Amino acid sequence: MKGFVKKATSDRRFWAVLYLLMVLLSIVSIYEGIKNGLVWSQDFQYDAATALVNGYDPYDLSMDFDAGRLPDIEHLKGFYDYYDSLGTPQRMEANQFPSLLYILTPYTLLPYGAARVLWVMTNIICTAVIIWLLKKTFMARTDERLYPVFMMLMLAGTPWRNQIGVGQHTLFAFAFYLLAVYVSLDDSGEESFCRALPAGLLLSLSYLKYTVTAPLALYFIYKRKWKAFIISLIPHILLTGAAAYMLHEPYADMLIKPLKVASALAGEGSIDIGALTHGSPVGLVVTAAVMIFIFTAALIMPEGNDELFVSLAALLSLVMTYHRSYDFFIMIIVFGYFATGRMKTAEIIYLITTLAFFFVLRVFHENVISLTVSGALYYACVISFVVISIDKIKRRR
């Protein structure tokens, strides 16, 4: 079997056919994603950000939503009228911390139609950044012929397409995370302030989707880039204070209220702990335990395991908190670990799992059976990475 595979992959016709297939699938997916994004982008949180920028508490508005009693904010009426005209009325769900909503300030200065188009363009640019930087960071050792295949696989998959279509924030966040990692690269082994400052500020922007990038940000702890990590927190501390001042509310409320809004979604994910526990408080305990595990791994995992650590953090991030399947496009980063030549048998299982999330779930409309099978495969992969990570740590000791 191995001989057959080796012979097939050494044939130029194999690569020509594979590239052609992936290009066609990618083009169709890109077209559909952009088309849907220009019409929908309902997860953009334009309304919540607009309310905050104009001095209104988006969390109170979310918890006591009444479209007939919304404040008279420029552009906001147009936002709700637009979705009413599509037959899909929207309600405000400000589940982001105020410092994160402030990141969207430039978009709130535009009418929603223009802001929606600009957000789609932003996500396309962020996709290009991701494709450029993955090869320079965590997928640097991926075969030159295979890397374009992986990138087209990401573009062709349902998660990426839905990211564009519903206007999610993960592409933006992941792009800025990779920018932060790239800027922080330094072979000297020392963390200079000149690198730490831009890396920290870029990492700060990546927290727009903190449920993905907060676990990934612990990579900076693993690399002992403390300055960049601390700098990334400062803008959010200051902006949270600014929101509290502008809204005349306690600082603590700016942290608690977003979590209250987010808690309503705790049991509505795909295969995450919250979905499996139906939003039970037990899920919060598991989430805390997983985050502590990733943090501990960052502190004690031996050097030279960059791809392993970021793969572990990425895989766990998608199940430790609320996530729908559109966030699973970041699964592609794990192929960078397999390119190091380790866990080769597991690579086949992981490829099957990736294909399940990228294509099969869409075919079966994410019904119970397809989610159960895909979820079981995913958790098997997660467990294998947890086990290998623990083994690495034990070997060091």
PEZILIN-V403153 format. One record per residue. N is the residue number from 1. RES is the residue in three letters. OMEGA is omega in whole degrees, 0 to 359 (999 if undefined). Layout:
# PEZILIN-V403153
N_RES_OMEGA, N_RES_OMEGA
This chain:
# PEZILIN-V403153
1_MET_179, 2_LYS_179, 3_GLY_179, 4_PHE_180, 5_VAL_181, 6_LYS_180, 7_LYS_181, 8_ALA_183, 9_THR_176, 10_SER_180, 11_ASP_181, 12_ARG_180, 13_ARG_177, 14_PHE_181, 15_TRP_179, 16_ALA_179, 17_VAL_181, 18_LEU_180, 19_TYR_181, 20_LEU_180, 21_LEU_182, 22_MET_177, 23_VAL_180, 24_LEU_179, 25_LEU_180, 26_SER_181, 27_ILE_179, 28_VAL_182, 29_SER_179, 30_ILE_180, 31_TYR_181, 32_GLU_180, 33_GLY_180, 34_ILE_179, 35_LYS_180, 36_ASN_180, 37_GLY_180, 38_LEU_179, 39_VAL_190, 40_TRP_184, 41_SER_186, 42_GLN_181, 43_ASP_185, 44_PHE_184, 45_GLN_175, 46_TYR_184, 47_ASP_180, 48_ALA_179, 49_ALA_180, 50_THR_178, 51_ALA_182, 52_LEU_181, 53_VAL_180, 54_ASN_173, 55_GLY_178, 56_TYR_180, 57_ASP_183, 58_PRO_182, 59_TYR_174, 60_ASP_179, 61_LEU_180, 62_SER_184, 63_MET_178, 64_ASP_188, 65_PHE_175, 66_ASP_184, 67_ALA_181, 68_GLY_182, 69_ARG_179, 70_LEU_179, 71_PRO_182, 72_ASP_181, 73_ILE_179, 74_GLU_180, 75_HIS_186, 76_LEU_178, 77_LYS_178, 78_GLY_178, 79_PHE_183, 80_TYR_177, 81_ASP_181, 82_TYR_182, 83_TYR_174, 84_ASP_180, 85_SER_178, 86_LEU_181, 87_GLY_179, 88_THR_182, 89_PRO_180, 90_GLN_172, 91_ARG_181, 92_MET_176, 93_GLU_183, 94_ALA_180, 95_ASN_177, 96_GLN_175, 97_PHE_184, 98_PRO_180, 99_SER_179, 100_LEU_177, 101_LEU_179, 102_TYR_177, 103_ILE_182, 104_LEU_184, 105_THR_181, 106_PRO_181, 107_TYR_182, 108_THR_180, 109_LEU_182, 110_LEU_170, 111_PRO_188, 112_TYR_180, 113_GLY_180, 114_ALA_180, 115_ALA_180, 116_ARG_178, 117_VAL_180, 118_LEU_179, 119_TRP_176, 120_VAL_178, 121_MET_179, 122_THR_180, 123_ASN_176, 124_ILE_178, 125_ILE_179, 126_CYS_176, 127_THR_178, 128_ALA_178, 129_VAL_179, 130_ILE_180, 131_ILE_180, 132_TRP_189, 133_LEU_178, 134_LEU_180, 135_LYS_181, 136_LYS_183, 137_THR_191, 138_PHE_176, 139_MET_183, 140_ALA_183, 141_ARG_178, 142_THR_180, 143_ASP_183, 144_GLU_179, 145_ARG_184, 146_LEU_185, 147_TYR_177, 148_PRO_178, 149_VAL_179, 150_PHE_181, 151_MET_177, 152_MET_175, 153_LEU_177, 154_MET_181, 155_LEU_183, 156_ALA_185, 157_GLY_178, 158_THR_181, 159_PRO_180, 160_TRP_182, 161_ARG_179, 162_ASN_174, 163_GLN_179, 164_ILE_187, 165_GLY_182, 166_VAL_176, 167_GLY_181, 168_GLN_186, 169_HIS_190, 170_THR_178, 171_LEU_177, 172_PHE_184, 173_ALA_183, 174_PHE_178, 175_ALA_180, 176_PHE_174, 177_TYR_180, 178_LEU_175, 179_LEU_179, 180_ALA_179, 181_VAL_183, 182_TYR_180, 183_VAL_183, 184_SER_183, 185_LEU_181, 186_ASP_183, 187_ASP_183, 188_SER_180, 189_GLY_179, 190_GLU_180, 191_GLU_179, 192_SER_180, 193_PHE_181, 194_CYS_176, 195_ARG_184, 196_ALA_183, 197_LEU_179, 198_PRO_179, 199_ALA_180, 200_GLY_180, 201_LEU_176, 202_LEU_178, 203_LEU_178, 204_SER_178, 205_LEU_182, 206_SER_181, 207_TYR_177, 208_LEU_172, 209_LYS_189, 210_TYR_179, 211_THR_174, 212_VAL_191, 213_THR_176, 214_ALA_174, 215_PRO_180, 216_LEU_181, 217_ALA_178, 218_LEU_172, 219_TYR_179, 220_PHE_173, 221_ILE_178, 222_TYR_181, 223_LYS_180, 224_ARG_176, 225_LYS_186, 226_TRP_183, 227_LYS_181, 228_ALA_181, 229_PHE_180, 230_ILE_179, 231_ILE_182, 232_SER_182, 233_LEU_187, 234_ILE_179, 235_PRO_182, 236_HIS_175, 237_ILE_182, 238_LEU_182, 239_LEU_175, 240_THR_176, 241_GLY_179, 242_ALA_179, 243_ALA_179, 244_ALA_179, 245_TYR_182, 246_MET_183, 247_LEU_180, 248_HIS_181, 249_GLU_178, 250_PRO_179, 251_TYR_183, 252_ALA_180, 253_ASP_180, 254_MET_176, 255_LEU_185, 256_ILE_185, 257_LYS_177, 258_PRO_179, 259_LEU_177, 260_LYS_178, 261_VAL_182, 262_ALA_183, 263_SER_179, 264_ALA_181, 265_LEU_189, 266_ALA_184, 267_GLY_187, 268_GLU_179, 269_GLY_182, 270_SER_182, 271_ILE_183, 272_ASP_182, 273_ILE_179, 274_GLY_179, 275_ALA_181, 276_LEU_181, 277_THR_179, 278_HIS_177, 279_GLY_181, 280_SER_175, 281_PRO_177, 282_VAL_179, 283_GLY_179, 284_LEU_178, 285_VAL_179, 286_VAL_179, 287_THR_179, 288_ALA_181, 289_ALA_180, 290_VAL_180, 291_MET_177, 292_ILE_178, 293_PHE_180, 294_ILE_179, 295_PHE_178, 296_THR_177, 297_ALA_179, 298_ALA_182, 299_LEU_190, 300_ILE_177, 301_MET_182, 302_PRO_179, 303_GLU_179, 304_GLY_179, 305_ASN_183, 306_ASP_182, 307_GLU_178, 308_LEU_183, 309_PHE_183, 310_VAL_176, 311_SER_178, 312_LEU_182, 313_ALA_181, 314_ALA_182, 315_LEU_180, 316_LEU_182, 317_SER_185, 318_LEU_179, 319_VAL_183, 320_MET_177, 321_THR_181, 322_TYR_174, 323_HIS_169, 324_ARG_188, 325_SER_181, 326_TYR_178, 327_ASP_188, 328_PHE_176, 329_PHE_180, 330_ILE_175, 331_MET_184, 332_ILE_184, 333_ILE_184, 334_VAL_178, 335_PHE_174, 336_GLY_177, 337_TYR_179, 338_PHE_179, 339_ALA_177, 340_THR_176, 341_GLY_181, 342_ARG_179, 343_MET_185, 344_LYS_179, 345_THR_181, 346_ALA_181, 347_GLU_179, 348_ILE_179, 349_ILE_181, 350_TYR_177, 351_LEU_178, 352_ILE_179, 353_THR_179, 354_THR_179, 355_LEU_178, 356_ALA_181, 357_PHE_183, 358_PHE_186, 359_PHE_188, 360_VAL_180, 361_LEU_179, 362_ARG_181, 363_VAL_183, 364_PHE_176, 365_HIS_178, 366_GLU_177, 367_ASN_187, 368_VAL_183, 369_ILE_182, 370_SER_178, 371_LEU_180, 372_THR_181, 373_VAL_180, 374_SER_179, 375_GLY_179, 376_ALA_177, 377_LEU_182, 378_TYR_181, 379_TYR_175, 380_ALA_178, 381_CYS_179, 382_VAL_181, 383_ILE_180, 384_SER_179, 385_PHE_176, 386_VAL_181, 387_VAL_181, 388_ILE_178, 389_SER_178, 390_ILE_178, 391_ASP_178, 392_LYS_180, 393_ILE_179, 394_LYS_181, 395_ARG_179, 396_ARG_183, 397_ARG_999
